Every structure is written in C-alpha cells, then in structure tokens.
Amino acid sequence: MKADKSLEIKSAIITLKQLDNGNLIIMDKNGILRCLDLKIFKTISGFKSNISQERSWGNHMSVSGSGLYAACVIPHSNKAAVYNVAKKKLLYKTSEHKGDIESICIDDNNHYLITGGTDGRTFVYNLETSRLVYSFPPHADYITSLAVNNIWIVSASYDKSISVLNLTNMKTPTRLNGHRSVVVQMRLLKNMQMISADKNGNILLWNLKTSKLLHKFPKLNEDITCLSVSEDERFLFVGTKFGSVSLYSLDTISLLKRVLLKETSKVTSLCVLDKSNQIAVGTKSGRLSFYSLIPNEMLLISQLKNKEYLSLYKASEENPLLLYSPVFIKLETLWKSVLTKAGKMLELNQEANARVVLEPFIHVKEKSSLIKNLFLDYKEFNKFKTYINDKKYFLAYPMSLQYKHFQDTIPYKMMENEWHVQFNKAKIYIMDKEGDEKARSLLSDFKGISSKSVLIQELFKQRTAYMLFKKKLAQKDYISLFMLLNKCPFIKEFDEYYQLLEYADKLYIKAQQALDKKKYTQVLGFLSILLAFPDFKEDAKEMIAHAKVMEKFTHAFDEKDLSHMYELIGESPFLMELDEAKALEDDWQNHLLLAEKFASKGDIVSVIASLEDFFKIKAKYLSIALVLQQAYLSQLYRALASKKSKAILENAIKQYLVFFGKDELFEDFVEKFKKQENSNIELLNLQKGDINLFKPFMIIPDIVI
C-alpha cells in the first residue's frame, strides 16, 4: 500500500491521538506538540516543551481526548510534566514515585492522569488539582504500559502481569496472568474486553468482566511497538520494530496480513482516524504517513461495474480490508450467483453459455481452479444422472462425493429427498417389529451406500433408543434427550436432530431480541430451555446472569433504590451500557471530582457537602473513604509543613491508622515525619483499622487536633 499523504517531522513521533473534534495531535521525541487539522491538512496550533525523550517509542507521552491536557515523562526522574495545551503552559510536575517514571496516560474525560514507575507503583492523579487520589498495589517490577477508560484503569508490568481497577467500585485491582514476556501495549475495547501485547509478539484478548483470557492471536515474530483499533473494533493494527504494520481480525482472531504497510524505519505510533477510513503511521525517522484503508472507493465501484474482477481481487491480496467493503460483499454475492447459474446451465448441457457467464472470473486466481474443476466435474454428469434415473444409487452417491458440484444439482437433491422420505417411512414401520420387512424393502435402493448403510443398520439395531429419543423429544425432556444422544450418536444423523438444532437457534435469537427489548422474563424462559443444549449451555449461562442483573437494575431504577443500583453497577460494570446506569455514574463522578478538589486542600467540611448525597449508598463507601484518605493526608502534610508539635502529629498518625490502616502513601508521610521530627513512632505496634470498614459517620472535620 502507498501513502496518500505524508509529513516529515524530523523527530521520532511518539504519540498520535485523534481529538474529539477530529483534529490529530502529534507529539514527538523533542517535546514538540502539534495539532493538525485533517480537513485542511495543516498544523493549526502547538508548542514546544523543554523536555526531550531519550527513547523513540513507548508510553511516555499522552494527551486527553479533548486536547485540553498533555503530559510527558521527564527522563531519568520521578517526575511527569502536565500541560494546558490551549494556553501552552506547564501546569505542574508530579513527584511521588521512588524511581523513574516509565509510563503515562491521561483519560479522555480530562479527569485523571495515571503514571507508572520503575518502583512498580501506579499512581492516579486528579488532573485539575494535581493531587494523588489512588495508588495501585505495587507490581514486582517496573510499569511498562497503562490504559484507561470510563470504567477501567489497567497497568502492566515487566513482571508480565496486568492489574485491573474497576472505577465503579474501587475495590482492590484484579491481576491477569497470561504473558510470558514484558507487556508493552494495551487497548481497552467497548465490550468490556482488552487487548494486550508483549515484546515477543504475543497478543492476547481478555474479558475484563470475568478476568479471563479469551483468545490468543497468531504470534508476530517481531517486537511490537504500538497498537490501534478500528472505529468499529473489528480490526487490530500492530506496529513493529522493523517498520511493518500487521492486520488482525478481532471477529475471527486471525492474522489477515503480516505486512499490510511497510515503513523504512521503526513504527513508533499508530492512530486509526474515525470516519475517514484512514490510518496515521508515525515512525522513528519522523515520517508521518496517512494511508487509506479502503482506497479509491469510486474506482472499486467502477471496476465492479465494468467486470474488472481480476483487478479487484489483486487489490484485495495487497489489502485484505477490501474484502469487508460493500463493493466486495456485492462481488462475492455476484460470484456465488454466477457459479450457481453456470451449474444449472451445465446440468442442461449448455457448456458454452456457462463459459460466457463465468468468463469475467476465469483469470482470478482464487476462482480459476474452481471454474476448471466445475467443467471437469460436469463431463461426468450425464453418467451421474443416468445412475439416478435407473435408481443405481450405490453408484451415484460415490460420484457425488468425488464431484462435489453434483450435490447442488436437481437430480442429487431428488435422490436425497427420496432417501429422507423412505427413511422417515421406515422409522415409522420399525415401531412395530412386524414392519421390519416393509422398512427393509423401502430402503433396498440405498443398500451398499456406506453413509446410508450405517444409519439403516443402527436404526434396526437400536430401535429402542430411537423410540426413546422420539418420546423424550415429544416430552421436551432435553436433558435426558442429550444424555441419550451421547450414548447413541447415530441419532444425530436423523432429520429430527437437525430440526432440534434449528429450534435451539431460533430460541437463542428470540432470547437476544427479548434482551434488547428488556423483556427479561421472556429471556429467562428461552434460556432455561437452552441450558439443556450442550452447544448453547455456556452462552445461556452468561446471558441468564446478564439478564438477571439487568432485571434487578431495572427494578431498582423503578423503585428509585439508588443504593442497590450503584451496588449492581459496581458488581457488574456491563450495566454501563444502559443510559440509566451511565447517567448515575456520571453524576457520581461529578460529585467525586468536586470532592477531590476539596480533599487536596484538606477541607473535610466541603468534602462532606460534596458527597453527603451518597452517604447512604454502601457501594460508594470505599470510594468515599479513599477521598477522606486524601483529605486527611493533606491535613497531615499541611500540619508537618506548619511545624505542628510532634505529639499532635503522632496522635493524628494513630487516628489515621485507626480509620484506614496502612497504605504506601501514608507510610511515605510517616517516613518523612520521622526524619524531620526525629520521631520514634513505629506503625507495627499501633492499632490498625481497615479502609474497607470505614463508614461516613466516622468522619471528623480535622485529624490534626
């Protein structure tokens, strides 16, 4: 593929981010931020910081979705710099890590800055106040990658594990283990799933609802540097150290093209551009290229209209994404139609007409062998038809296996129809032992056909099992029915079994439709039946759990039971797909951000005023406790700075411990206090509470008294 447009930045492009307004942010190794208007393809704003990066790729620069904030790691330090992009102004620097910062990330809602360091710690800051609001339990090694959305914050480490924090309940992060090498990139998807990639080319797909590994993608034998996902989340683009961009299907978990694009230097950043069918590719050399994912659609339409099918298929070899375009969907539909039409012509000995119909496809590599075999097969068709007319089915069936196209012909379908009619009649006769001879007579034309002989023999041999199958089917006793099928698998070849599977498919579709319409009683009714079907059991279990939670939430919403609604959201974050749940969580976030501002000043009274509407909502007790933890820590630091007496501060430390127990940020304060005040206080010997047991009624206005 060739680039449509390109720019030379002259410095490694570390971050590419499309903003909510459609513009593209470009952040390079030299600390220059540019805002590119994609409509006019011009830089319309930007600024240069005085911070240059040493590495040409990684997770050490980030920008928010609105473009309001940008942040970067300060190399060889425990600091990150945060900027107001519009004002081109440094706002502050963070400095809580005990080692260098390795990774950085800003959420798209302008709420949080997340940093990860060589100390294995992941810190979450309120972007506006610059105050630390949460600390992950530490990893065993340094943090290599971060990702965030409105539900999850995830951090990956050199220890090969991933920590996942659910923002709706703030409970201790869960750990995901599945990589055998350092995790270098992660992407959160809309469906509660996540993609993670490691240095050795392994790419994994996770279900964050269950904390389970779903799939492993085909491995890339290259160092992965960056990831990007298409707007519809059907395709994954993977940049590598050697300048290639690979293409994966998220639908089929398959590698579609190992080298979709090739740059002359390391690919350092990728960004699929929404609504434009383009991907932006940044490199170590500073080249920024724009590629059309579905190039020149008008040309494709013209080629389809002019029957230039060879050109279309050649283009799809270079770019498999074309196979998913409307033009190729029409082309493949046309191919199937033409193939069927040609087959019918050959049935009527109209070979010349068939060649005319297929001629536009004859030079297409993928189709030419099929066309060739079609004509070769039909040279034997008259013989095949004669065998059927003479009821020499024992000769006709082997031919249909050798020449697969014959299975689409009218004579074959007539023969198969006769088999089904006679076999179904025989099944009725064998209900009575005196009917055996009649049954055998009906099936005599199908003797000597291996696929049919097995069924005939089993029908007579295990008539009792078949009769029991019919009985259980009539009773809709599907559990007993499938137990019987496990013992007597020959029944799976009978029409009744295929009808049973069709019934299950229809039930599943009805359950999906009922779930979309929030008719949960119907959903549970359909799925309770599907639990007995082995192929549907796991999906049915998951959908039942899903429906029950949504039913509970809907009931709680109708009853205006806020406490139960928030509890359900925290336990089942997929509820955020509902507008009602999203509105509730947005309301909480607005109150929380306001409270965090006051907590940064140690203003407990204002924190209470911000959050008191949630004091009766148990699901938010832990989140409230975390805000109070910040507020009391602010009071402790202010008291230390204002030279409060050692005795007062030691009492405050003891009170903090009773409220929350030990945590890393508190221990950092205690160490600073002990050095500054020459205190001998030892946390080991003091009474400790548990932050999970903290309740709003325990709040006091000042911990330093």
C-alpha positions, 0 to 999 in steps of 0.5 A: 500500500502507498501513502496518500499523504505524508509529513516529515517531522524530523523527530521520532513521533511518539504519540498520535491521538485523534481529538474529539473534534477530529483534529490529530495531535502529534507529539514527538521525541523533542517535546514538540506538540502539534495539532493538525487539522485533517480537513485542511491538512495543516498544523493549526496550533502547538508548542514546544516543551523543554523536555526531550525523550531519550527513547523513540517509542513507548508510553511516555507521552499522552494527551486527553481526548479533548486536547485540553491536557498533555503530559510527558515523562521527564527522563531519568526522574520521578517526575511527569510534566502536565500541560494546558495545551490551549494556553501552552503552559506547564501546569505542574510536575508530579513527584511521588514515585521512588524511581523513574517514571516509565509510563503515562496516560491521561483519560479522555474525560480530562479527569485523571492522569495515571503514571507508572514507575520503575518502583512498580507503583501506579499512581492516579492523579486528579488532573485539575488539582494535581493531587494523588487520589489512588495508588495501585498495589505495587507490581514486582517490577517496573510499569511498562504500559497503562490504559484507561477508560470510563470504567477501567484503569489497567497497568502492566508490568515487566513482571508480565502481569496486568492489574485491573481497577474497576472505577465503579467500585474501587475495590482492590485491582484484579491481576491477569496472568497470561504473558510470558514476556514484558507487556508493552501495549494495551487497548481497552475495547467497548465490550468490556474486553482488552487487548494486550501485547508483549515484546515477543509478539504475543497478543492476547484478548481478555474479558475484563468482566470475568478476568479471563483470557479469551483468545490468543492471536497468531504470534508476530515474530517481531517486537511490537511497538504500538497498537490501534483499533478500528472505529468499529473494533473489528480490526487490530493494527500492530506496529513493529520494530522493523517498520511493518504494520500487521492486520488482525481480525478481532471477529475471527482472531486471525492474522489477515496480513503480516505486512499490510504497510511497510515503513523504512524505519521503526513504527513508533505510533499508530492512530486509526482516524474515525470516519475517514477510513484512514490510518496515521503511521508515525515512525522513528525517522519522523515520517508521518504517513496517512494511508487509506484503508479502503482506497479509491472507493469510486474506482472499486465501484467502477471496476465492479461495474465494468467486470474488472474482477481480476483487478479487484481481487489483486487489490484485495491480496495487497489489502485484505480490508477490501474484502469487508467493503460493500463493493466486495460483499456485492462481488462475492454475492455476484460470484456465488450467483454466477457459479450457481447459474453456470451449474444449472446451465451445465446440468442442461448441457449448455457448456458454452453459455456457462463459459460466457457467464463465468468468463469475467472470473476465469483469470482470478486466481482464487476462482480459476481452479474452481471454474476448471474443476466445475467443467471437469466435474460436469463431463461426468454428469450425464453418467451421474444422472443416468445412475439416478434415473435407473435408481443405481444409487450405490453408484451415484452417491460415490460420484457425488462425493468425488464431484462435489458440484453434483450435490447442488444439482436437481437430480442429487437433491431428488435422490436425497429427498427420496432417501429422507422420505423412505427413511422417515417411512421406515422409522415409522414401520420399525415401531412395530417389529412386524414392519421390519420387512416393509422398512427393509424393502423401502430402503433396498435402493440405498443398500451398499451406500456406506453413509446410508448403510450405517444409519439403516443398520443402527436404526434396526439395531437400536430401535429402542433408543430411537423410540426413546429419543422420539418420546423424550423429544415429544416430552421436551425432556432435553436433558435426558434427550442429550444424555441419550444422544451421547450414548447413541450418536447415530441419532444425530444423523436423523432429520429430527436432530437437525430440526432440534438444532434449528429450534435451539437457534431460533430460541437463542435469537428470540432470547437476544431480541427479548434482551434488547427489548428488556423483556427479561422474563421472556429471556429467562424462559428461552434460556432455561430451555437452552441450558439443556443444549450442550452447544448453547449451555455456556452462552445461556449461562452468561446471558441468564446472569446478564439478564438477571442483573439487568432485571434487578437494575431495572427494578431498582431504577423503578423503585428509585433504590439508588443504593442497590443500583450503584451496588449492581453497577459496581458488581457488574460494570456491563450495566454501563451500557444502559443510559440509566446506569451511565447517567448515575455514574456520571453524576457520581463522578461529578460529585467525586471530582468536586470532592477531590478538589476539596480533599487536596486542600484538606477541607473535610467540611466541603468534602462532606457537602460534596458527597453527603448525597451518597452517604447512604449508598454502601457501594460508594463507601470505599470510594468515599473513604479513599477521598477522606484518605486524601483529605486527611493526608493533606491535613497531615502534610499541611500540619508537618509543613506548619511545624505542628508539635510532634505529639499532635502529629503522632496522635493524628498518625494513630487516628489515621491508622485507626480509620484506614490502616496502612497504605504506601502513601501514608507510610511515605508521610510517616517516613518523612515525619520521622526524619524531620521530627526525629520521631520514634513512632513505629506503625507495627505496634499501633492499632490498625483499622481497615479502609474497607470498614470505614463508614461516613459517620466516622468522619471528623472535620480535622485529624490534626487536633 
